[in-house]
């Protein structure tokens, strides 16, 4: 590997090749400008600054770049070597050169930030390390306003590796440079289709990463070089003679052997060196597609083809647009020989940047389709640039037009920034520190209170730029522990947020807070109702199910949003005796009867109940069990409100008896006056249908039972009904219940 030496005699011709006289003069002016400034100064890798800059510019010239790109290649080290002289660049060479130099320095800063992590990358896990490398590649492209910056960076890295190789420098530092090149710069050269840079970057990096393997393969190539070259030359001569006889004009040449490519094939296909087809190979370049197939026929006529090793990428191009005929034939010595046939246009496409080898040589799925489309467009621009430079008429105008389109083709829909740990984060263009925080984790976003960009505090609506390092300052201590920290509603307005994903997360946070506030309000209203009804021991989940809700939160939410009336809750509490029995009654609780007719015992009439051992004592029927003759009854002396009369089986009475047995008193039914009635509760469960309530009411009406209260609830096709009715005796009630059981759809009927 021989470096491009920058010598006094031939440097001018190298650096100004393919440029107009005016542009060439500008490049030479830049060269002379830096000569005294760079003299005696080394760059970071130890190379002489002037020699380094000249080699970078010569490599750029070999790519046929424009004059500003070559000038930037000469000047980008100046801000480091002589900052004061760098301030004169704009006055001497214009604002365009200053902009290019600044962006190249930004890319160099990225190298300084991320350089150490390539050594540790394998420890992260294959998937994570691969994703980070891919993000770094994208970031390199995104940091360039136009692709000329990337071209300078690739030429700079190639120059550095050539220097290491020429001076036989092999240490940990060179290995790190080689790993970074293999991870980032060689794939980028590949994606841009700059094949002549790509293969040399790979071979040089492989030389430092696997020195023993590199030497072994190089040795095997050298051992058989004489015999291989003699055979290939003989095969080329024979084919040329056949082509000439057929009147076909063609360029036939041997293919270069790339050590890294050979090693990849040996490893990937588990092949021995002797089994590689393209170790002995040559390429045929013709004028048109028709001639390609004519040459293929002649090749197959001379040597026996191996059928499974033929690929027609002309009629069926690769997905990346690559076109060529590939065939492997059996030579006279019984060993394979690879032949490629393509047109000059196809060859130019492959060599200078539009044959996207990365699609089939790199890991599939490593980049998104939109990114791939952008790279494909950049490749086309590079190929177009090579063509229009050769144009004589209108060359200057065409070149300027190309440069403007190249600038506009940058990856401007994304921005790539770094965490303090040098992890690359991809965000939409215009993203702010808030977008960055939510990308890391929703909790980091919720607790975001400030941000530092490149170590400096910035407003949260600051738009991030490629290559910046972002650090998020979060709420800590009591605010974070109690959940008081959260996003601001202002973030949803103005320019605080660029990512729709971030907006969704912020809205979700506020929706969750509002939902929680609604549940809290609903619970407060429900608990207030339960307290008013004296039913604080009710199981709320069961209550929600009885009201037709799948879970308690649904009930609380509807109550909080005023979509569900608390009157339905009250009706449900009075309709189900099992829910009432779950509450332990205070013995001193005053039992207040429902309002009824003046002749009803429920109104406090003394007649109808005899309390043993007392006379004229105020009695009242307990509302919890509503006794009626001839139910066995018992009395309980309350404070200040007489005796409450319960059914002997009443669960509430049993609880009061256990708490104060001395206040229990015997009681029995006495003679009732004419028309005396007693309130009772009736529960009915039935299949819901139209007219059900009417049919049940008709039964009670026929049995001369007066209904003083009704509650109904329907859920999932079932109706739960509660009736408070006035009866003269339980015999009358039992007769009515028996008839109600016969009503269509009734599944259960009982007295509570």
GIZI-V250464 format. One record per run of one state. SS is the DSSP state (H for helix, E for strand, L for the rest). FROM is the first residue (numbers start at 0). LEN is the number of residues. If there is no record, write none. Layout:
# GIZI-V250464
ss->{SS	SS}
from->{FROM	FROM}
len->{LEN	LEN}
This chain:
# GIZI-V250464
ss->{L	H	L	H	L	E	L	E	H	L	H	L	H	L	H	L	H	L	H	L	H	L	H	L	H	L	H	L	E	H	L	H	L	H	L	E	L	H	L	H	L	H	L	E	L	H	L	E	L	H	L	E	L	E	L	E	H	E	L	H	L	H	L	H	L	E	L	E	L	E	H	L	H	L	E	L	E	L	E	L	E	L	H	L	H	L	H	L	H	L	H	L	H	L	H	L	H	L	E	L	E	L	E	L	E	L	H	L	H	E	L	E	L	H	L	E	L	E	L	H	L	E	L}
from->{0	10	15	20	38	41	42	47	48	62	66	75	77	81	82	86	88	93	94	114	116	124	125	142	146	166	171	191	193	194	209	210	223	224	245	250	254	258	268	272	275	276	279	280	286	288	302	303	305	306	309	310	312	324	330	335	343	351	352	357	361	368	389	394	408	413	418	423	428	431	432	440	441	446	447	453	455	458	462	463	468	474	477	482	488	492	499	533	539	546	551	560	565	575	576	581	600	603	608	611	618	621	632	637	642	647	650	659	660	663	669	677	687	691	702	705	715	717	727	729	741	745	751}
len->{10	5	5	18	3	1	5	1	14	4	9	2	4	1	4	2	5	1	20	2	8	1	17	4	20	5	20	2	1	15	1	13	1	21	5	4	4	10	4	3	1	3	1	6	2	14	1	2	1	3	1	2	12	6	5	8	8	1	5	4	7	21	5	14	5	5	5	5	3	1	8	1	5	1	6	2	3	4	1	5	6	3	5	6	4	7	34	6	7	5	9	5	10	1	5	19	3	5	3	7	3	11	5	5	5	3	9	1	3	6	8	10	4	11	3	10	2	10	2	12	4	6	1}
